[in-house]
Amino acid sequence: LRTTLHGPCFSACPLVFAGGTERTIWMGPGPHLGFHQVYTSAGAVPLSDEIYQEIALYLDAMGVDAQVVIRWMASAGPSEMYEPSLELLCEPKVATWVQRVCGF
């Protein structure tokens, strides 16, 4: 499966995007990824919860630097969004190719 973004991708979308063996981002009107803590109707899920371990295992399996992504998620509460620059998506392999930025 290959995943491609042409526009914004927030919340759970970056985790779906990470499911691609090739993860491509095309420049356009705001192809941004936004990360935040996992939450339920009761509020933010504590960072010690096993869901973050499961997310890390998934990201590792996809070749993504899970520590970086979990840190990004932890940096924004449920009603906030951390949006790394496109350049920051390359090294941890959140994206495997970003137009005019990186390509592996």
Buried (B, 14 or more C-beta within 10 A) or exposed (E): EEBEBEEBBEBEBBBEBBBBEEBBBEEEEEBBBBBBBBEEEEEBBEEEEEEBEEBBEBBEEBEBBBEBBBEBBBBBEBEEBBBBEBEBBBEBBBBBBBBEBBEE
